[in-house]
Amino acid sequence: MPSDSTPFEDYVAPARTRPEVWRLVLGLLLGLGVYAGGLVLYFSLLGAVVGVPSASWLVDVATRSERPFGTLVLLGSFAAMVAGPLLMAPMLHQRGIGTLIGPLRQALRDFGRVALCTAAVQVAALLFWVTAYDVSPNVDFGLWAMLLPLSLAGVLLQTGAEELVFRGYIMQQLAARFRSPMIWGVLPAVGFGLLHRDPAMGSETWHLVFATGIFALIATDLTVRTGTLGAAWGLHFTNNAGAILILSTEGNISGLSLFTTPYLPGATGWQVVFDCFALLVAWRLARRFLAR
């Protein structure tokens, strides 16, 4: 991770205006409060629109995420996560919202290039999973196609929210205060992985944490090399779109997926190896395309 690269220095520069650690800590705490409040408001408004007197039913549907409505509700709830950094950046650090992303035109270009590279790898990976597992049809194709614009928008929102928080706000503010990549690069990646821990998977959840941490390190490297959030967002978007909208594991945010495959306890070890290999291939392709 070449922290002294010009793109990365330009990306971090706005955060150097107010780099104090206490501001970041306060920003994260307040951001969590904004996120929690945003979720309450989001589910309350949905409850009012749908005609449900209590938001608890909507929360339950979103948590299960085994039906199209539940998955769309869950993806839409990430709007509450976006609000945190968008409010904290100007309020605590006196910098514009756009600085969380970097130069917009370049970010869009980076997003498109990396999304296409990742999509090519995803196609090959999905073909492998189809041959390795019993794949079952899930959502009817007509309904799936009709919901696809909303589904893509939801995945775009979900991945963008996570990138804005981790490769945007947190990484920028840490890099503005500390020079070591172990702090501004590895530490947020570890946190990102740990937040994806699923106790329901038992000890196998650490395989998921490991794979997510590897993804976070790759996304960090792409952000460092480009100086925008676009490349990491493109990787994240295409990776999640394949897992949420094309082939998902039964009972794991499968409500919008065209196909599902059963969860096989004890098999996640080699699955993680394969997924990490696919991510590394996508990363190498992305770096080559971004260098042109």
VMD Tcl script that draws the C-alpha trace (Angstrom):
set ca {
  {0.00 0.00 0.00}
  {2.01 3.02 -1.23}
  {0.77 5.61 1.26}
  {3.03 8.26 -0.24}
  {1.40 8.06 -3.67}
  {0.05 11.33 -5.02}
  {-3.54 10.06 -5.59}
  {-3.79 8.80 -2.04}
  {-2.26 11.96 -0.58}
  {-4.80 14.02 -2.52}
  {-7.56 11.73 -1.27}
  {-6.52 12.11 2.37}
  {-5.61 15.82 2.20}
  {-9.10 17.18 3.09}
  {-9.11 15.03 6.24}
  {-5.89 16.67 7.46}
  {-7.82 19.84 8.27}
  {-9.20 18.26 11.46}
  {-7.25 14.99 11.97}
  {-7.58 14.62 15.74}
  {-8.41 11.09 16.89}
  {-11.03 12.34 19.33}
  {-12.96 13.81 16.42}
  {-12.97 10.43 14.67}
  {-14.04 8.59 17.81}
  {-16.78 11.12 18.45}
  {-17.78 10.93 14.80}
  {-18.12 7.14 14.97}
  {-20.17 7.32 18.17}
  {-22.44 10.01 16.80}
  {-22.60 8.17 13.49}
  {-23.84 5.05 15.28}
  {-26.51 7.17 16.92}
  {-27.53 8.64 13.57}
  {-27.59 5.13 12.08}
  {-29.80 3.79 14.89}
  {-32.12 6.78 14.69}
  {-32.24 6.50 10.91}
  {-33.26 2.85 11.14}
  {-36.09 3.68 13.55}
  {-37.31 6.45 11.22}
  {-36.93 4.22 8.15}
  {-38.93 1.31 9.56}
  {-41.51 3.63 11.09}
  {-42.13 5.33 7.75}
  {-42.34 1.97 6.00}
  {-44.79 0.78 8.63}
  {-46.95 3.84 8.06}
  {-46.88 3.40 4.26}
  {-47.64 -0.33 4.34}
  {-50.26 0.16 7.03}
  {-48.57 -1.85 9.75}
  {-49.03 -0.29 13.21}
  {-45.72 -1.57 14.55}
  {-42.32 -1.46 12.83}
  {-41.31 -4.73 14.50}
  {-42.95 -6.77 11.75}
  {-40.92 -4.96 9.13}
  {-37.73 -5.48 11.12}
  {-38.51 -9.20 11.30}
  {-39.11 -9.41 7.55}
  {-35.88 -7.55 6.81}
  {-33.93 -9.75 9.19}
  {-35.16 -12.96 7.60}
  {-34.54 -11.62 4.06}
  {-35.91 -14.80 2.49}
  {-38.52 -13.02 0.37}
  {-38.11 -10.25 -2.21}
  {-39.81 -7.64 -0.05}
  {-37.67 -8.48 2.97}
  {-34.43 -8.27 1.02}
  {-35.40 -4.96 -0.58}
  {-36.31 -3.58 2.84}
  {-32.97 -4.71 4.24}
  {-30.97 -3.17 1.37}
  {-32.91 0.07 1.63}
  {-32.10 0.35 5.33}
  {-28.47 1.13 4.45}
  {-29.60 4.66 3.66}
  {-29.42 5.18 7.42}
  {-25.74 4.19 7.38}
  {-24.96 6.76 4.68}
  {-26.29 9.57 6.85}
  {-23.58 9.15 9.50}
  {-20.43 10.06 7.52}
  {-22.30 12.62 5.43}
  {-23.17 14.51 8.61}
  {-19.92 13.94 10.52}
  {-17.50 15.04 7.76}
  {-18.68 18.67 7.62}
  {-19.79 18.91 11.24}
  {-16.67 17.56 12.98}
  {-13.95 17.83 10.33}
  {-15.00 20.91 8.34}
  {-14.70 19.20 4.98}
  {-17.10 18.69 2.10}
  {-19.16 15.59 1.57}
  {-17.58 15.03 -1.84}
  {-14.16 14.56 -0.25}
  {-15.32 11.18 1.07}
  {-15.42 9.91 -2.51}
  {-12.67 11.79 -4.31}
  {-12.82 13.35 -7.80}
  {-16.27 12.35 -9.04}
  {-15.46 11.86 -12.72}
  {-12.50 9.62 -11.96}
  {-14.50 7.75 -9.31}
  {-17.20 6.93 -11.87}
  {-14.59 5.76 -14.36}
  {-12.84 3.62 -11.73}
  {-16.17 2.17 -10.63}
  {-17.07 1.10 -14.16}
  {-13.71 -0.44 -14.96}
  {-13.42 -2.45 -11.77}
  {-17.07 -3.51 -11.87}
  {-16.54 -4.96 -15.35}
  {-13.35 -6.78 -14.31}
  {-15.08 -8.24 -11.28}
  {-18.10 -9.24 -13.35}
  {-15.89 -11.28 -15.69}
  {-14.43 -13.17 -12.73}
  {-17.87 -13.55 -11.16}
  {-19.23 -15.28 -14.25}
  {-16.45 -17.87 -14.10}
  {-16.92 -18.32 -10.35}
  {-20.68 -18.75 -10.68}
  {-20.18 -21.40 -13.35}
  {-17.94 -23.26 -10.93}
  {-20.49 -23.09 -8.11}
  {-23.23 -24.35 -10.45}
  {-21.20 -27.47 -11.20}
  {-19.98 -27.95 -7.61}
  {-23.37 -27.66 -5.86}
  {-27.01 -28.54 -6.35}
  {-28.51 -25.28 -7.58}
  {-32.24 -24.66 -7.28}
  {-34.37 -21.97 -8.96}
  {-35.50 -19.36 -6.47}
  {-37.29 -16.21 -7.63}
  {-39.43 -16.52 -10.76}
  {-37.53 -14.98 -13.66}
  {-40.36 -12.60 -14.60}
  {-40.56 -11.22 -11.06}
  {-36.75 -11.17 -10.80}
  {-36.45 -9.13 -14.01}
  {-39.20 -6.73 -12.94}
  {-37.49 -6.10 -9.59}
  {-33.97 -5.95 -11.05}
  {-33.72 -2.13 -11.25}
  {-34.74 -1.84 -7.59}
  {-32.50 -4.75 -6.65}
  {-29.44 -3.21 -8.32}
  {-30.20 0.14 -6.71}
  {-30.42 -1.59 -3.34}
  {-27.07 -3.36 -3.76}
  {-25.55 -0.10 -4.99}
  {-26.80 1.62 -1.83}
  {-25.66 -1.17 0.51}
  {-22.15 -1.42 -0.90}
  {-21.80 2.34 -1.24}
  {-22.77 2.87 2.39}
  {-20.15 0.40 3.64}
  {-17.45 1.86 1.40}
  {-18.32 5.40 2.46}
  {-17.86 4.46 6.12}
  {-14.79 2.20 5.93}
  {-12.70 3.19 2.87}
  {-14.04 6.72 3.03}
  {-14.53 8.30 6.44}
  {-12.61 5.92 8.74}
  {-9.61 5.27 6.50}
  {-9.19 8.90 5.50}
  {-9.29 10.19 9.05}
  {-6.87 7.53 10.31}
  {-4.47 8.18 7.42}
  {-4.62 11.92 8.16}
  {-3.37 11.25 11.69}
  {-1.15 8.14 11.36}
  {1.46 7.22 8.73}
  {1.46 3.46 9.33}
  {-0.68 1.38 6.90}
  {-1.17 -1.07 9.76}
  {-3.36 1.56 11.43}
  {-5.19 3.25 8.55}
  {-5.28 0.19 6.24}
  {-5.25 -3.04 8.22}
  {-7.20 -1.90 11.29}
  {-10.35 -0.86 9.36}
  {-10.11 -4.07 7.31}
  {-10.07 -6.17 10.48}
  {-13.03 -4.23 11.84}
  {-14.89 -4.69 8.56}
  {-14.32 -8.44 8.73}
  {-15.40 -8.72 12.36}
  {-18.65 -6.87 11.66}
  {-19.58 -9.66 9.24}
  {-19.29 -12.32 11.94}
  {-22.43 -14.48 12.07}
  {-22.79 -16.42 15.36}
  {-25.39 -18.67 13.71}
  {-22.57 -20.25 11.69}
  {-20.73 -21.39 14.80}
  {-16.96 -21.67 14.51}
  {-17.24 -21.54 10.71}
  {-18.13 -17.88 10.94}
  {-14.41 -17.12 11.24}
  {-14.00 -18.34 7.66}
  {-16.44 -15.61 6.64}
  {-14.59 -13.05 8.76}
  {-11.31 -14.02 7.12}
  {-12.69 -13.79 3.56}
  {-14.34 -10.45 4.30}
  {-11.10 -9.14 5.78}
  {-9.22 -10.17 2.61}
  {-11.83 -8.34 0.56}
  {-11.40 -5.24 2.71}
  {-7.62 -5.25 2.21}
  {-8.08 -5.52 -1.56}
  {-10.60 -2.67 -1.52}
  {-8.15 -0.62 0.54}
  {-5.36 -1.20 -1.96}
  {-7.57 -0.11 -4.87}
  {-8.56 3.04 -2.98}
  {-4.93 3.86 -2.22}
  {-3.85 3.40 -5.82}
  {-6.66 5.43 -7.36}
  {-7.33 8.09 -4.75}
  {-11.09 7.61 -5.12}
  {-13.77 5.39 -3.66}
  {-14.92 4.31 -7.12}
  {-12.69 1.27 -7.63}
  {-13.45 -0.30 -4.23}
  {-17.15 0.44 -4.70}
  {-17.14 -1.21 -8.14}
  {-15.50 -4.34 -6.73}
  {-17.91 -4.43 -3.79}
  {-21.00 -3.81 -5.91}
  {-20.34 -6.54 -8.47}
  {-19.22 -9.03 -5.85}
  {-22.38 -8.53 -3.78}
  {-24.68 -8.38 -6.80}
  {-23.56 -11.87 -7.78}
  {-24.07 -13.21 -4.25}
  {-27.42 -11.48 -3.63}
  {-29.10 -11.36 -7.04}
  {-27.74 -14.36 -8.96}
  {-26.70 -17.24 -6.71}
  {-27.11 -17.06 -2.94}
  {-27.03 -19.50 -0.05}
  {-30.43 -20.61 1.19}
  {-31.65 -18.46 4.06}
  {-28.87 -15.89 3.67}
  {-30.32 -12.76 2.06}
  {-31.78 -14.97 -0.67}
  {-35.04 -13.13 -1.33}
  {-33.91 -11.55 -4.62}
  {-31.65 -14.31 -5.87}
  {-32.42 -16.05 -9.15}
  {-30.90 -19.29 -7.84}
  {-29.96 -20.69 -4.44}
  {-27.58 -23.34 -3.23}
  {-27.79 -25.15 0.12}
  {-25.53 -24.26 3.01}
  {-23.25 -27.23 3.71}
  {-21.75 -27.21 7.22}
  {-18.08 -28.07 7.24}
  {-17.49 -27.04 3.62}
  {-16.77 -23.35 4.18}
  {-13.00 -23.83 4.45}
  {-12.35 -24.62 0.83}
  {-15.18 -22.28 -0.21}
  {-13.28 -19.43 1.43}
  {-10.11 -20.45 -0.39}
  {-11.93 -20.37 -3.72}
  {-13.66 -17.06 -2.97}
  {-10.37 -15.46 -1.93}
  {-8.71 -16.77 -5.08}
  {-11.49 -15.26 -7.22}
  {-11.12 -11.95 -5.37}
  {-7.37 -11.93 -5.97}
  {-7.88 -12.60 -9.69}
  {-10.41 -9.74 -9.87}
  {-7.96 -7.51 -8.01}
  {-5.12 -8.23 -10.44}
  {-7.39 -7.59 -13.44}
  {-8.63 -4.37 -11.86}
  {-5.12 -3.09 -11.22}
  {-4.18 -3.81 -14.84}
  {-7.22 -1.98 -16.21}
  {-6.75 0.95 -13.84}
  {-3.14 1.34 -14.95}
  {-4.19 2.02 -18.56}
}
mol new
graphics top color blue
foreach p $ca { graphics top sphere $p radius 0.5 }
foreach p [lrange $ca 0 end-1] q [lrange $ca 1 end] { graphics top cylinder $p $q radius 0.2 }
display resetview
